[in-house]
Amino acid sequence: MDPLRWLFEAQIPVGGSVLILREVLGNTFGLASAVGGMRRRVWAWPVGIAGNLLLLTVFLGNVFGSATPATLWGQAGRQVMFIGVALYGWYRWQQGRKSGSGGTAVAPRWAGNQTRVILALSLVAGTMALTPVFDSLGSYPPVWADAWTFMGSLLATYGMARGWTEFWLIWVAVDIVGVPLLFSAGYYASAVMYLFYGFFTLAGFFVWWRASRLANRPVTVETVFPDPVVAK
């Protein structure tokens, strides 16, 4: 069988139903990208793009003639958005690594109160603006949830590219809405993966929080040569 045709038609039987292989692979790549993002490695971006391309074909299943549960224009559109922003993040982190940062590509930092307000307002305003658009395209209801996950994903990915620690919390907000939507639409593999992402993003937030504190910590004799009695 043609490998490409096999990839599009392959399914994994689970109980009385099946999972789409491309959906499982796409989310696996997404998880690997999240791990790379937490470790601040440049390879997180191209790996994520590979997963986005696979998931794009899944959420536009009817377009590709495959038997997917439902068409989610917001989920499909955000894969395209992911690819665009990922190219920007890939370039930005590559430049950061060249400038020298101990093997990592970006130094985590806080976005600041003004930027946080802008992010929150953008999430709400973007959701309100996109909801009627996705509704007219026939996206799976509730359509506002599809729009919310799209806007949240856009802002989170951009925040990751900029090195803002808050981007992890935006992902949490996306997962809170996105997981029930995916379960309802029948995308069980993606729903389970996003449920796991919810816990993973909280862990990633604390990892970046600690890294941002260390990055802003003044260099002293105690920093370089900590007291062996109290150092852990």
Secondary structure in CASP SS format (residue, H / E / C, confidence):
PFRMAT SS
TARGET T0000
AUTHOR 0000-0000-0000
METHOD secondary structure of the structure
MODEL  1
M C 1.00
D C 1.00
P H 1.00
L H 1.00
R H 1.00
W H 1.00
L H 1.00
F H 1.00
E H 1.00
A C 1.00
Q E 1.00
I E 1.00
P E 1.00
V E 1.00
G C 1.00
G C 1.00
S E 1.00
V E 1.00
L E 1.00
I E 1.00
L H 1.00
R H 1.00
E H 1.00
V H 1.00
L H 1.00
G H 1.00
N H 1.00
T H 1.00
F H 1.00
G H 1.00
L H 1.00
A H 1.00
S H 1.00
A H 1.00
V H 1.00
G H 1.00
G H 1.00
M H 1.00
R C 1.00
R C 1.00
R C 1.00
V C 1.00
W C 1.00
A H 1.00
W H 1.00
P H 1.00
V H 1.00
G H 1.00
I H 1.00
A H 1.00
G H 1.00
N H 1.00
L H 1.00
L H 1.00
L H 1.00
L H 1.00
T H 1.00
V H 1.00
F H 1.00
L C 1.00
G C 1.00
N C 1.00
V C 1.00
F C 1.00
G C 1.00
S C 1.00
A C 1.00
T C 1.00
P C 1.00
A C 1.00
T C 1.00
L C 1.00
W H 1.00
G H 1.00
Q H 1.00
A H 1.00
G H 1.00
R H 1.00
Q H 1.00
V H 1.00
M H 1.00
F H 1.00
I H 1.00
G H 1.00
V H 1.00
A H 1.00
L H 1.00
Y H 1.00
G H 1.00
W H 1.00
Y H 1.00
R H 1.00
W H 1.00
Q H 1.00
Q H 1.00
G H 1.00
R H 1.00
K H 1.00
S H 1.00
G C 1.00
S C 1.00
G C 1.00
G C 1.00
T C 1.00
A C 1.00
V C 1.00
A C 1.00
P C 1.00
R E 1.00
W C 1.00
A C 1.00
G C 1.00
N H 1.00
Q H 1.00
T H 1.00
R H 1.00
V H 1.00
I H 1.00
L H 1.00
A H 1.00
L H 1.00
S H 1.00
L H 1.00
V H 1.00
A H 1.00
G H 1.00
T H 1.00
M H 1.00
A H 1.00
L H 1.00
T H 1.00
P H 1.00
V H 1.00
F H 1.00
D H 1.00
S H 1.00
L C 1.00
G C 1.00
S C 1.00
Y C 1.00
P C 1.00
P C 1.00
V H 1.00
W H 1.00
A H 1.00
D H 1.00
A H 1.00
W H 1.00
T H 1.00
F H 1.00
M H 1.00
G H 1.00
S H 1.00
L H 1.00
L H 1.00
A H 1.00
T H 1.00
Y H 1.00
G H 1.00
M H 1.00
A H 1.00
R H 1.00
G C 1.00
W E 1.00
T C 1.00
E C 1.00
F H 1.00
W H 1.00
L H 1.00
I H 1.00
W H 1.00
V H 1.00
A H 1.00
V H 1.00
D H 1.00
I H 1.00
V H 1.00
G H 1.00
V H 1.00
P H 1.00
L H 1.00
L H 1.00
F H 1.00
S H 1.00
A H 1.00
G C 1.00
Y C 1.00
Y H 1.00
A H 1.00
S H 1.00
A H 1.00
V H 1.00
M H 1.00
Y H 1.00
L H 1.00
F H 1.00
Y H 1.00
G H 1.00
F H 1.00
F H 1.00
T H 1.00
L H 1.00
A H 1.00
G H 1.00
F H 1.00
F H 1.00
V H 1.00
W H 1.00
W H 1.00
R H 1.00
A H 1.00
S H 1.00
R H 1.00
L H 1.00
A H 1.00
N C 1.00
R C 1.00
P C 1.00
V C 1.00
T C 1.00
V H 1.00
E H 1.00
T H 1.00
V H 1.00
F C 1.00
P C 1.00
D C 1.00
P C 1.00
V C 1.00
V C 1.00
A C 1.00
K C 1.00
END
